Amino acid sequence: MITKLLIADDEAPVLKVMKDFFELKRYEVIMAQNGEEALNKARSEKPALAILDVTMPKLDGFEVCQAMRKDPALAKTPVIMLTAREAIKDKITGKECGADVYLLKPLVLDNLLMNVEALLRGGKGARFS
């Protein structure tokens, strides 16, 4: 069985890099370029895990994460926030909205993969910093 990941980021080059990387690792990737699209795809596709950028149009990553946590069908879906927003208040907001891991850009694919695999095994992500 192929594991399905939802990746949401409003930067097309970032999406492409992550899509290509995870497909090489044998994951199925569903992409979204804004928060509203991400939430709709989460509801229709039921991914095993979501990687959300914080700063996106329509709904931001925090809002998508909160909506997922309130939806019984998505409440337990692991969420990784991947963002350039490093302020303490943003990290606190990420934790409060229910994110499992908060990773800072620039993107380090091996670190992201390690967190994805840990969460999919039912463990904790490597960091929330």
N, C-alpha and C positions, 0 to 999 in steps of 0.2 A: 504494500500500500504506500502510495506517495503522500507525504505530508504537505498540507496546503498552508502557505504563509500569505498574509495580507501585508503589503508594504505600501504605505501612504506617505508621499512627499510631493511638494509642489514643484520641485526642481527635476525636470525630466532626465538630465544626465545622472543625477544621484539614483533615481529609480532604475535606470538602465544598468548601472554598475551593480546594484544590489540584485536585480532580476537575473542578470547573467551569472553572477557569483553563486546565488542560491540554486539556480537551475543546474549548474555544473555539479553541485552537491546533491543533486537529485530531489530537490524540493519543487513543488508546484507553486508558482508565484502569481498572485492576483495583485494588480497594481491599481492605485487610486492617486489622483493628483489634487484632491481637495478633501476636506473633512467630511462633507456631506456624502460624497461618492464613497469614501472609506467606510462610513457607517452603513450605507446601503449595501455595499459589497460584503461587509462583515455579516449582516443579517441574512443575505441570500446565499452566501458561499460557505459560511460556518468554518472559517480557517482555524487551524490548530493553534496559531499564534499571530499576533499583529505587531508590526513595527510601525510606529507613528511618529512623524515629524510633529513638532509642536506648532510651528508657525505655518499654517495653511489657510487658504481662503475658505469661506463659507462657515466651516466649523474648525476650530483649532484642535490640535491633538489632545489637549486636556478635555475638551468637550466631547470628543469622540470616545475617549477612554471612560468618562463618566457615564455616557449613554450606554456603552457596552456593559459596564458594571451593573446598571439598572435593568438590563434585559436578561431575563432568566436563561435564555438560550446562549448568551455570550458572557455571562457573569464570571465564569471561571476561565475564560480564554486568557492566556498570558499576554501581557502587553509590555513592549519595550518602547520607551520614548527615546527617540534619537534626534538630538537637537543641538544647535549652537548656543542656546540660552543657558548660560551657566550661573546665573544669579541664584543665591540661596532661596529666594522667594519662589523661583520657578521650580526648583527641586522639591520644595515643600508642596507646592501645588501639584506636581507630578505624583508625589506620594499620596496626597489627600484624594486625588481623583482615582487612585487605584492602580497606578502603573506598578509593574513588578520590578522593572529595571529602568534607570534613567542614564543614558549614555550620551556623552558629548561628542559633537563633530569637532574636528574632521573625522570622517568615517574610517574606522580600522576594522576591516572585514573579518579578520580572524577573531578579534575580540567580540564582534557582533555574533559570529557563528558560535563561539563558545557559550555566550549567553542564551542564544536560541536553543542550542542542544541541551543545556542545563535545565531550562524551563520546560522543554518538551519531555524531559525525563521525570518531571515532577519535582525537581529541585529548585533551589533558589538561583537567581541570576548572580553573576559574579560581583556586581556592585550597583550601588545606588548613590553615585557621587557626582 
